[in-house]
Amino acid sequence: MVKSNNRELLVKIAQMYYLENMTQSQIANALGIYRTTISRLLKRVRDEGIVTITINYGSNRETELEKSLCERFGLKEAIVVSTWNLPHNQVEKSQVMGKAAASFLKRITGDGDVIGFSWGSSLAAVAEQLDPDERKNVLCVPMIGGASGRLKSRFHVNTICYQVAEKFRGDSLLADFPAVFESEAIKQAMIQTKHFREIESVWERLSIALFGIGSVILQGTENWQAFYGSGTVHSLVDRQAAGDILSSFYDAWGIPVETDLSARTMALPLERLKQLPYSIGIAESSAKVPAIIGALRGNYMNVLVTTDETAREILEADA
C-alpha cells in the first residue's frame, strides 16, 4: 500500500476524481485504500494546491453532475451549484441554492401559474433571491399549514408565499392553520371551513411546487424535537423513515410511512406532487442524502436543486 503522504498518490487520486469522474468508493477499491482516507486525501489535494479551482461566476453550475442525476433518476432537470468558492456553512449554501432555484423559477413561471410552497430556510432563500419580474395572474399558495410559532417569521410559508407573489406582482393565499393539529378532531373541523376549502381548491390547480426535504438523521436537533416531539421521533426511527416532504414521511424507497402525525397533518398529499408539471425539491448536506434519495425513488420531484458535494454523495450512495 502506498503511503498517504506520497505526492504521486495525491496526484493520482486527483486525476481519478476530477478528470475520470470516479467516485470515492471506486477510487478506494482501485487503490486498496479506505474510503474515509480517500476523502481526507482529496481535501489535502486542494489544500496543497495540487488541484486549483477556477470558478465561472457567470454560471456556477456543475453540468456533468446535473446530467448524471437526470439520467439516474429520470429527472426533468437537475440544478447543481458549485460550492468551491464558499465557506462551509449552511447560510452561504442556502443562499447560492436559493439564487439558482429562484432563477429557475423565474424561467419556468408563466402567466396564470399557481405556485405552491413549503416552509423553511431553503424556501425563504428562494423568495429572497428572486428578482422582480412581472407575470399576469400568478397565484402563490401554501402547500402546508404554518409551523405554529416554532420558526422565524421569514421561514414561515405565509411569508414566503407573500414575498414571491410580490416579486411576480401576483396574489397569494395565507394558511390560517397549523401544519400539525393537536388532535385529529380539530383537523377535521378545519377541513370543513370555507378557508381551507378555498386553499384545497387551489391545490387542484397547482402547476409548480417548491419544497424542502427533511431528514430523520437530523431528529436529534432542537427544531425537530420542538416541532414533532420525542415520541414521534422515536416512532419514525423504529419505522425506518428516511425523510419527509410537507411533514409526510417516507422510507429509503419513497414508500409512505404512517405515524401518529399522519391523521393530524394538514398538507398537500405527496401523491399530488407526482402529477405536477414541475415538482421542485431543494436540499443539501450529507445528513439529507438518504432522504433525498428516498424522495427521488418515490418520484416526488422531477427537479432537484442541490450542491455539488451532495450530488456526488447521492450518486455514490445509489450506485
Summary of the structure (lengths in Angstrom):
residues: 319
radius of gyration: 20.9
end to end distance: 25.7
largest distance: 70.4
contacts: 1049
relative contact order: 0.13
helix: 48%
strand: 14%
